[in-house]
């Protein structure tokens, strides 16, 4: 849940998240260009790790 909130996927309903002394969404914007895998990643069994 924390990572989803940091990435801006789930809005905070209470509290605050501080990263490097800056409050996310107030002092620091939610990252615009970010790629994350929050849940279990799915891999195609017929492909190598590089191609996945």
C-alpha distance matrix in Angstrom:
0.0 3.8 5.5 5.1 6.3 8.7 10.0 10.6 9.4 7.8 10.2 10.0 12.2 13.2 13.3 13.1 11.7 14.7 15.4 19.0 20.1 19.1 16.7 14.6 16.0 19.1 20.7 19.0 18.2 15.1 16.3 18.5 19.4 16.5 16.0 12.9 12.4 8.8 10.4 13.8 16.3 19.5 22.8 26.2 28.5 31.6 30.3 30.2 27.1 28.5 28.9 25.5
3.8 0.0 3.8 5.4 5.1 6.2 8.6 9.9 10.0 8.9 10.3 9.6 12.3 12.4 11.6 10.5 8.4 11.1 11.7 15.3 16.4 15.5 13.5 11.6 13.7 16.5 17.7 16.1 15.8 13.0 14.3 17.2 18.2 15.3 15.5 12.7 13.1 10.1 12.5 15.7 17.9 21.3 24.3 27.8 30.1 33.1 31.4 30.9 27.6 28.7 29.4 26.3
5.5 3.8 0.0 3.8 5.4 5.0 6.1 8.6 8.6 9.0 11.2 11.5 14.8 15.4 14.6 12.9 10.2 12.2 11.6 15.0 16.9 15.8 14.3 11.7 13.8 16.9 17.8 15.4 14.7 11.5 11.8 14.5 15.0 11.9 11.7 9.0 9.7 7.3 10.5 13.6 15.1 18.7 21.4 24.9 27.4 30.1 28.3 27.7 24.3 25.2 25.9 22.9
5.1 5.4 3.8 0.0 3.8 5.6 5.2 6.2 5.1 5.6 8.4 9.8 12.9 14.5 14.6 13.3 11.4 14.0 14.0 17.6 19.0 17.3 15.2 12.1 13.1 16.7 18.2 15.8 14.3 10.8 11.6 13.6 14.5 11.7 11.6 9.2 9.8 7.2 10.1 13.7 15.1 18.3 21.3 24.6 27.3 30.1 28.4 28.3 25.2 26.0 26.2 23.1
6.3 5.1 5.4 3.8 0.0 3.8 5.4 5.0 5.9 4.9 5.9 6.5 10.0 11.2 11.2 9.7 8.2 11.2 11.9 15.7 16.5 14.5 11.9 9.0 9.9 13.3 15.1 13.3 12.1 9.1 11.0 13.4 15.2 13.1 13.9 12.1 13.3 10.9 13.8 17.4 18.9 22.1 25.1 28.4 31.1 33.8 32.0 31.9 28.7 29.3 29.6 26.6
8.7 6.2 5.0 5.6 3.8 0.0 3.8 5.5 7.8 8.2 8.9 9.2 12.9 13.5 12.4 9.9 7.2 9.1 8.9 12.5 13.8 11.8 10.0 6.9 8.8 12.0 13.0 10.6 9.8 6.9 8.3 11.4 12.9 10.8 12.3 10.9 12.9 11.3 14.8 18.1 19.1 22.4 25.1 28.4 31.1 33.6 31.5 30.9 27.6 27.8 28.5 25.7
10.0 8.6 6.1 5.2 5.4 3.8 0.0 3.8 5.6 7.8 9.3 11.1 14.8 16.1 15.7 13.3 10.9 12.6 11.8 15.0 16.6 14.4 12.8 9.2 10.1 13.7 14.7 11.7 9.8 6.1 6.4 8.6 9.9 7.7 9.1 8.3 10.7 9.9 13.4 16.7 17.1 20.2 22.7 25.8 28.8 31.1 28.9 28.6 25.4 25.4 25.7 23.1
10.6 9.9 8.6 6.2 5.0 5.5 3.8 0.0 3.8 5.5 6.2 8.7 12.2 14.1 14.4 12.5 11.1 13.5 13.5 16.9 17.8 15.0 12.7 9.0 8.5 12.3 14.2 11.8 9.3 5.9 7.7 9.2 11.4 10.2 11.8 11.3 13.4 12.1 15.3 18.8 19.4 22.2 25.0 27.9 31.1 33.3 31.3 31.4 28.4 28.4 28.4 25.6
9.4 10.0 8.6 5.1 5.9 7.8 5.6 3.8 0.0 3.8 6.6 9.7 12.7 15.2 16.1 14.8 13.6 16.4 16.5 20.0 21.1 18.6 16.1 12.6 12.1 15.9 18.0 15.6 13.1 9.5 10.6 11.3 12.9 11.2 11.6 10.6 11.7 10.1 12.7 16.3 17.1 19.6 22.6 25.5 28.6 31.0 29.3 29.7 27.0 27.3 26.9 23.9
7.8 8.9 9.0 5.6 4.9 8.2 7.8 5.5 3.8 0.0 3.8 6.6 9.2 11.8 13.2 12.7 12.3 15.6 16.6 20.3 20.9 18.5 15.5 12.5 12.0 15.5 18.0 16.3 14.3 11.2 13.2 14.4 16.4 14.6 15.1 13.5 14.2 11.8 13.9 17.7 19.1 21.7 25.0 28.0 30.9 33.6 32.1 32.5 29.7 30.4 30.1 26.9
10.2 10.3 11.2 8.4 5.9 8.9 9.3 6.2 6.6 3.8 0.0 3.8 6.4 9.2 10.9 10.5 11.0 14.4 16.0 19.6 19.5 16.8 13.5 10.8 9.6 12.7 15.8 14.7 12.9 10.5 13.5 14.9 17.5 16.4 17.6 16.4 17.6 15.3 17.6 21.4 22.8 25.5 28.7 31.7 34.7 37.2 35.7 36.0 33.1 33.6 33.4 30.3
10.0 9.6 11.5 9.8 6.5 9.2 11.1 8.7 9.7 6.6 3.8 0.0 3.8 5.6 7.1 7.3 8.7 12.3 14.7 18.3 17.7 15.4 11.8 10.1 9.5 11.9 14.9 14.6 13.7 11.9 15.2 17.3 19.9 18.6 19.9 18.4 19.5 16.8 19.1 22.9 24.7 27.6 30.9 34.0 36.8 39.6 38.0 38.1 35.0 35.6 35.8 32.7
12.2 12.3 14.8 12.9 10.0 12.9 14.8 12.2 12.7 9.2 6.4 3.8 0.0 3.8 7.1 9.0 11.4 15.0 17.8 21.3 20.3 18.1 14.4 13.3 12.4 14.2 17.4 17.7 17.0 15.5 18.8 20.8 23.5 22.3 23.5 21.8 22.6 19.7 21.5 25.2 27.3 30.1 33.5 36.6 39.4 42.2 40.9 41.1 38.1 38.9 39.0 35.8
13.2 12.4 15.4 14.5 11.2 13.5 16.1 14.1 15.2 11.8 9.2 5.6 3.8 0.0 3.8 6.7 9.8 13.1 16.4 19.7 18.2 16.6 12.9 12.8 12.6 13.6 16.5 17.3 17.4 16.5 19.9 22.3 25.0 23.7 25.0 23.3 24.2 21.2 23.2 26.8 29.1 32.1 35.4 38.7 41.3 44.2 42.8 42.7 39.5 40.3 40.7 37.5
13.3 11.6 14.6 14.6 11.2 12.4 15.7 14.4 16.1 13.2 10.9 7.1 7.1 3.8 0.0 3.8 7.1 10.0 13.5 16.5 14.9 13.7 10.3 11.0 11.8 12.3 14.5 15.5 16.4 15.7 19.0 21.9 24.5 23.1 24.6 22.9 24.0 21.2 23.5 26.9 29.1 32.4 35.5 39.0 41.4 44.4 42.7 42.3 38.9 39.7 40.4 37.3
13.1 10.5 12.9 13.3 9.7 9.9 13.3 12.5 14.8 12.7 10.5 7.3 9.0 6.7 3.8 0.0 3.8 6.5 9.9 13.0 11.5 10.0 6.7 7.4 8.8 9.4 11.1 11.9 13.1 12.7 15.8 19.0 21.5 20.2 22.1 20.7 22.3 19.9 22.7 26.1 27.9 31.3 34.2 37.6 40.2 42.9 41.0 40.4 36.9 37.4 38.2 35.4
11.7 8.4 10.2 11.4 8.2 7.2 10.9 11.1 13.6 12.3 11.0 8.7 11.4 9.8 7.1 3.8 0.0 3.8 6.6 10.0 9.5 8.2 5.6 5.7 8.5 9.7 10.5 10.3 11.6 10.8 13.4 16.8 19.0 17.4 19.2 17.8 19.6 17.4 20.5 23.7 25.3 28.8 31.5 35.0 37.5 40.1 38.0 37.2 33.7 34.1 35.1 32.4
14.7 11.1 12.2 14.0 11.2 9.1 12.6 13.5 16.4 15.6 14.4 12.3 15.0 13.1 10.0 6.5 3.8 0.0 3.8 6.6 5.7 5.3 4.4 6.1 9.5 9.8 9.2 9.2 11.6 11.6 13.7 17.3 19.2 17.9 20.0 18.9 21.1 19.4 22.7 25.6 26.9 30.6 32.9 36.4 38.8 41.4 39.0 37.9 34.3 34.4 35.7 33.3
15.4 11.7 11.6 14.0 11.9 8.9 11.8 13.5 16.5 16.6 16.0 14.7 17.8 16.4 13.5 9.9 6.6 3.8 0.0 3.8 5.4 5.3 6.4 6.9 10.7 11.3 9.8 8.6 11.0 10.9 11.9 15.7 17.0 15.6 17.8 17.0 19.4 18.3 21.8 24.4 25.4 29.0 31.0 34.5 36.8 39.2 36.6 35.3 31.6 31.5 33.1 30.9
19.0 15.3 15.0 17.6 15.7 12.5 15.0 16.9 20.0 20.3 19.6 18.3 21.3 19.7 16.5 13.0 10.0 6.6 3.8 0.0 3.8 5.6 8.5 9.8 13.3 13.1 10.6 9.8 12.8 13.5 14.0 17.6 18.7 17.6 19.9 19.4 22.0 21.3 24.8 27.2 27.9 31.5 33.2 36.7 38.9 41.1 38.3 36.7 33.0 32.7 34.5 32.6
20.1 16.4 16.9 19.0 16.5 13.8 16.6 17.8 21.1 20.9 19.5 17.7 20.3 18.2 14.9 11.5 9.5 5.7 5.4 3.8 0.0 3.8 6.8 9.4 12.6 11.5 8.9 9.6 13.1 14.4 15.7 19.3 20.9 20.2 22.7 22.2 24.8 23.7 27.1 29.8 30.7 34.3 36.3 39.7 42.1 44.3 41.7 40.2 36.5 36.2 37.9 35.9
19.1 15.5 15.8 17.3 14.5 11.8 14.4 15.0 18.6 18.5 16.8 15.4 18.1 16.6 13.7 10.0 8.2 5.3 5.3 5.6 3.8 0.0 3.8 6.3 9.0 7.8 5.3 6.0 9.5 11.2 12.9 16.3 18.4 18.0 20.9 20.7 23.5 22.5 26.1 29.0 29.8 33.3 35.3 38.7 41.3 43.5 40.8 39.6 36.0 35.6 36.9 34.9
16.7 13.5 14.3 15.2 11.9 10.0 12.8 12.7 16.1 15.5 13.5 11.8 14.4 12.9 10.3 6.7 5.6 4.4 6.4 8.5 6.8 3.8 0.0 3.8 6.2 5.5 5.1 6.0 8.6 9.8 12.5 15.8 18.3 17.8 20.5 20.1 22.6 21.2 24.6 27.8 28.9 32.3 34.7 38.0 40.7 43.1 40.6 39.7 36.2 36.0 37.1 34.7
14.6 11.6 11.7 12.1 9.0 6.9 9.2 9.0 12.6 12.5 10.8 10.1 13.3 12.8 11.0 7.4 5.7 6.1 6.9 9.8 9.4 6.3 3.8 0.0 3.8 5.5 6.2 5.0 6.0 6.2 9.1 12.4 15.0 14.4 17.1 16.8 19.5 18.2 21.7 25.0 25.8 29.1 31.6 34.8 37.6 39.9 37.5 36.8 33.4 33.2 34.0 31.6
16.0 13.7 13.8 13.1 9.9 8.8 10.1 8.5 12.1 12.0 9.6 9.5 12.4 12.6 11.8 8.8 8.5 9.5 10.7 13.3 12.6 9.0 6.2 3.8 0.0 3.8 6.4 5.6 5.0 5.7 9.4 11.7 15.0 15.1 18.0 18.1 20.8 19.6 23.0 26.5 27.2 30.2 32.8 35.8 38.9 41.0 38.7 38.3 35.1 34.7 35.1 32.8
19.1 16.5 16.9 16.7 13.3 12.0 13.7 12.3 15.9 15.5 12.7 11.9 14.2 13.6 12.3 9.4 9.7 9.8 11.3 13.1 11.5 7.8 5.5 5.5 3.8 0.0 3.8 5.6 6.7 8.9 12.3 14.5 17.8 18.2 21.3 21.6 24.3 23.1 26.5 30.0 30.7 33.9 36.3 39.4 42.4 44.6 42.1 41.6 38.3 37.8 38.4 36.2
20.7 17.7 17.8 18.2 15.1 13.0 14.7 14.2 18.0 18.0 15.8 14.9 17.4 16.5 14.5 11.1 10.5 9.2 9.8 10.6 8.9 5.3 5.1 6.2 6.4 3.8 0.0 3.8 6.8 9.7 12.2 14.8 17.6 18.2 21.4 21.9 24.9 24.1 27.7 30.9 31.4 34.6 36.8 39.9 42.9 44.9 42.2 41.4 38.0 37.3 38.2 36.2
19.0 16.1 15.4 15.8 13.3 10.6 11.7 11.8 15.6 16.3 14.7 14.6 17.7 17.3 15.5 11.9 10.3 9.2 8.6 9.8 9.6 6.0 6.0 5.0 5.6 5.6 3.8 0.0 3.8 6.6 8.5 11.2 13.9 14.4 17.8 18.4 21.7 21.2 24.8 27.9 28.2 31.4 33.4 36.5 39.4 41.3 38.6 37.7 34.4 33.6 34.5 32.5
18.2 15.8 14.7 14.3 12.1 9.8 9.8 9.3 13.1 14.3 12.9 13.7 17.0 17.4 16.4 13.1 11.6 11.6 11.0 12.8 13.1 9.5 8.6 6.0 5.0 6.7 6.8 3.8 0.0 3.8 6.0 8.1 11.3 12.2 15.6 16.6 19.9 19.6 23.2 26.4 26.4 29.4 31.5 34.3 37.5 39.3 36.6 36.1 32.9 32.1 32.5 30.6
15.1 13.0 11.5 10.8 9.1 6.9 6.1 5.9 9.5 11.2 10.5 11.9 15.5 16.5 15.7 12.7 10.8 11.6 10.9 13.5 14.4 11.2 9.8 6.2 5.7 8.9 9.7 6.6 3.8 0.0 3.8 6.3 9.4 9.5 12.5 13.2 16.3 16.0 19.5 22.8 22.8 25.8 28.0 30.9 34.1 35.9 33.5 33.1 29.9 29.3 29.7 27.5
16.3 14.3 11.8 11.6 11.0 8.3 6.4 7.7 10.6 13.2 13.5 15.2 18.8 19.9 19.0 15.8 13.4 13.7 11.9 14.0 15.7 12.9 12.5 9.1 9.4 12.3 12.2 8.5 6.0 3.8 0.0 3.8 5.9 6.1 9.6 11.1 14.6 15.1 18.7 21.6 21.1 23.9 25.8 28.5 31.7 33.3 30.6 30.1 27.0 26.1 26.5 24.6
18.5 17.2 14.5 13.6 13.4 11.4 8.6 9.2 11.3 14.4 14.9 17.3 20.8 22.3 21.9 19.0 16.8 17.3 15.7 17.6 19.3 16.3 15.8 12.4 11.7 14.5 14.8 11.2 8.1 6.3 3.8 0.0 3.8 6.0 9.4 11.8 15.3 16.3 19.7 22.4 21.5 23.8 25.5 27.9 31.3 32.6 29.9 29.7 26.9 25.7 25.6 23.9
19.4 18.2 15.0 14.5 15.2 12.9 9.9 11.4 12.9 16.4 17.5 19.9 23.5 25.0 24.5 21.5 19.0 19.2 17.0 18.7 20.9 18.4 18.3 15.0 15.0 17.8 17.6 13.9 11.3 9.4 5.9 3.8 0.0 3.8 6.9 10.1 13.7 15.5 18.8 21.0 19.5 21.7 23.0 25.2 28.5 29.6 26.7 26.3 23.6 22.2 22.2 20.7
16.5 15.3 11.9 11.7 13.1 10.8 7.7 10.2 11.2 14.6 16.4 18.6 22.3 23.7 23.1 20.2 17.4 17.9 15.6 17.6 20.2 18.0 17.8 14.4 15.1 18.2 18.2 14.4 12.2 9.5 6.1 6.0 3.8 0.0 3.8 6.5 10.2 12.0 15.3 17.5 16.2 18.7 20.1 22.7 25.9 27.4 24.6 24.1 21.1 20.1 20.4 18.5
16.0 15.5 11.7 11.6 13.9 12.3 9.1 11.8 11.6 15.1 17.6 19.9 23.5 25.0 24.6 22.1 19.2 20.0 17.8 19.9 22.7 20.9 20.5 17.1 18.0 21.3 21.4 17.8 15.6 12.5 9.6 9.4 6.9 3.8 0.0 3.8 7.1 9.7 12.6 14.3 12.6 15.0 16.4 19.0 22.2 23.7 21.0 20.6 17.7 17.0 17.1 15.0
12.9 12.7 9.0 9.2 12.1 10.9 8.3 11.3 10.6 13.5 16.4 18.4 21.8 23.3 22.9 20.7 17.8 18.9 17.0 19.4 22.2 20.7 20.1 16.8 18.1 21.6 21.9 18.4 16.6 13.2 11.1 11.8 10.1 6.5 3.8 0.0 3.8 6.0 9.1 11.1 10.1 13.1 15.0 18.1 21.0 23.1 20.7 20.3 17.2 17.3 17.6 14.9
12.4 13.1 9.7 9.8 13.3 12.9 10.7 13.4 11.7 14.2 17.6 19.5 22.6 24.2 24.0 22.3 19.6 21.1 19.4 22.0 24.8 23.5 22.6 19.5 20.8 24.3 24.9 21.7 19.9 16.3 14.6 15.3 13.7 10.2 7.1 3.8 0.0 3.8 5.8 7.3 6.6 9.8 12.1 15.5 18.2 20.7 18.7 18.6 15.6 16.5 16.6 13.4
8.8 10.1 7.3 7.2 10.9 11.3 9.9 12.1 10.1 11.8 15.3 16.8 19.7 21.2 21.2 19.9 17.4 19.4 18.3 21.3 23.7 22.5 21.2 18.2 19.6 23.1 24.1 21.2 19.6 16.0 15.1 16.3 15.5 12.0 9.7 6.0 3.8 0.0 3.8 6.9 8.1 11.4 14.4 17.9 20.3 23.2 21.7 21.6 18.6 19.9 20.1 16.7
10.4 12.5 10.5 10.1 13.8 14.8 13.4 15.3 12.7 13.9 17.6 19.1 21.5 23.2 23.5 22.7 20.5 22.7 21.8 24.8 27.1 26.1 24.6 21.7 23.0 26.5 27.7 24.8 23.2 19.5 18.7 19.7 18.8 15.3 12.6 9.1 5.8 3.8 0.0 3.8 6.2 9.1 12.5 15.9 18.1 21.3 20.3 20.6 18.0 19.8 19.8 16.1
13.8 15.7 13.6 13.7 17.4 18.1 16.7 18.8 16.3 17.7 21.4 22.9 25.2 26.8 26.9 26.1 23.7 25.6 24.4 27.2 29.8 29.0 27.8 25.0 26.5 30.0 30.9 27.9 26.4 22.8 21.6 22.4 21.0 17.5 14.3 11.1 7.3 6.9 3.8 0.0 3.8 6.5 9.6 13.1 14.9 18.2 17.5 17.7 15.3 17.7 17.7 14.0
16.3 17.9 15.1 15.1 18.9 19.1 17.1 19.4 17.1 19.1 22.8 24.7 27.3 29.1 29.1 27.9 25.3 26.9 25.4 27.9 30.7 29.8 28.9 25.8 27.2 30.7 31.4 28.2 26.4 22.8 21.1 21.5 19.5 16.2 12.6 10.1 6.6 8.1 6.2 3.8 0.0 3.8 6.5 10.1 12.3 15.3 14.2 14.5 12.1 14.3 14.0 10.3
19.5 21.3 18.7 18.3 22.1 22.4 20.2 22.2 19.6 21.7 25.5 27.6 30.1 32.1 32.4 31.3 28.8 30.6 29.0 31.5 34.3 33.3 32.3 29.1 30.2 33.9 34.6 31.4 29.4 25.8 23.9 23.8 21.7 18.7 15.0 13.1 9.8 11.4 9.1 6.5 3.8 0.0 3.8 6.8 9.3 12.3 11.7 12.9 11.4 13.8 12.7 9.0
22.8 24.3 21.4 21.3 25.1 25.1 22.7 25.0 22.6 25.0 28.7 30.9 33.5 35.4 35.5 34.2 31.5 32.9 31.0 33.2 36.3 35.3 34.7 31.6 32.8 36.3 36.8 33.4 31.5 28.0 25.8 25.5 23.0 20.1 16.4 15.0 12.1 14.4 12.5 9.6 6.5 3.8 0.0 3.8 6.1 8.8 8.0 9.2 8.2 10.8 9.6 6.2
26.2 27.8 24.9 24.6 28.4 28.4 25.8 27.9 25.5 28.0 31.7 34.0 36.6 38.7 39.0 37.6 35.0 36.4 34.5 36.7 39.7 38.7 38.0 34.8 35.8 39.4 39.9 36.5 34.3 30.9 28.5 27.9 25.2 22.7 19.0 18.1 15.5 17.9 15.9 13.1 10.1 6.8 3.8 0.0 3.8 5.6 5.7 8.3 9.0 11.1 9.0 6.6
28.5 30.1 27.4 27.3 31.1 31.1 28.8 31.1 28.6 30.9 34.7 36.8 39.4 41.3 41.4 40.2 37.5 38.8 36.8 38.9 42.1 41.3 40.7 37.6 38.9 42.4 42.9 39.4 37.5 34.1 31.7 31.3 28.5 25.9 22.2 21.0 18.2 20.3 18.1 14.9 12.3 9.3 6.1 3.8 0.0 3.8 5.6 7.8 9.3 12.1 10.6 8.9
31.6 33.1 30.1 30.1 33.8 33.6 31.1 33.3 31.0 33.6 37.2 39.6 42.2 44.2 44.4 42.9 40.1 41.4 39.2 41.1 44.3 43.5 43.1 39.9 41.0 44.6 44.9 41.3 39.3 35.9 33.3 32.6 29.6 27.4 23.7 23.1 20.7 23.2 21.3 18.2 15.3 12.3 8.8 5.6 3.8 0.0 3.8 6.9 9.7 11.6 9.6 9.2
30.3 31.4 28.3 28.4 32.0 31.5 28.9 31.3 29.3 32.1 35.7 38.0 40.9 42.8 42.7 41.0 38.0 39.0 36.6 38.3 41.7 40.8 40.6 37.5 38.7 42.1 42.2 38.6 36.6 33.5 30.6 29.9 26.7 24.6 21.0 20.7 18.7 21.7 20.3 17.5 14.2 11.7 8.0 5.7 5.6 3.8 0.0 3.8 6.6 7.9 5.8 6.1
30.2 30.9 27.7 28.3 31.9 30.9 28.6 31.4 29.7 32.5 36.0 38.1 41.1 42.7 42.3 40.4 37.2 37.9 35.3 36.7 40.2 39.6 39.7 36.8 38.3 41.6 41.4 37.7 36.1 33.1 30.1 29.7 26.3 24.1 20.6 20.3 18.6 21.6 20.6 17.7 14.5 12.9 9.2 8.3 7.8 6.9 3.8 0.0 3.8 5.3 5.3 6.2
27.1 27.6 24.3 25.2 28.7 27.6 25.4 28.4 27.0 29.7 33.1 35.0 38.1 39.5 38.9 36.9 33.7 34.3 31.6 33.0 36.5 36.0 36.2 33.4 35.1 38.3 38.0 34.4 32.9 29.9 27.0 26.9 23.6 21.1 17.7 17.2 15.6 18.6 18.0 15.3 12.1 11.4 8.2 9.0 9.3 9.7 6.6 3.8 0.0 3.8 5.6 5.2
28.5 28.7 25.2 26.0 29.3 27.8 25.4 28.4 27.3 30.4 33.6 35.6 38.9 40.3 39.7 37.4 34.1 34.4 31.5 32.7 36.2 35.6 36.0 33.2 34.7 37.8 37.3 33.6 32.1 29.3 26.1 25.7 22.2 20.1 17.0 17.3 16.5 19.9 19.8 17.7 14.3 13.8 10.8 11.1 12.1 11.6 7.9 5.3 3.8 0.0 3.8 5.5
28.9 29.4 25.9 26.2 29.6 28.5 25.7 28.4 26.9 30.1 33.4 35.8 39.0 40.7 40.4 38.2 35.1 35.7 33.1 34.5 37.9 36.9 37.1 34.0 35.1 38.4 38.2 34.5 32.5 29.7 26.5 25.6 22.2 20.4 17.1 17.6 16.6 20.1 19.8 17.7 14.0 12.7 9.6 9.0 10.6 9.6 5.8 5.3 5.6 3.8 0.0 3.8
25.5 26.3 22.9 23.1 26.6 25.7 23.1 25.6 23.9 26.9 30.3 32.7 35.8 37.5 37.3 35.4 32.4 33.3 30.9 32.6 35.9 34.9 34.7 31.6 32.8 36.2 36.2 32.5 30.6 27.5 24.6 23.9 20.7 18.5 15.0 14.9 13.4 16.7 16.1 14.0 10.3 9.0 6.2 6.6 8.9 9.2 6.1 6.2 5.2 5.5 3.8 0.0
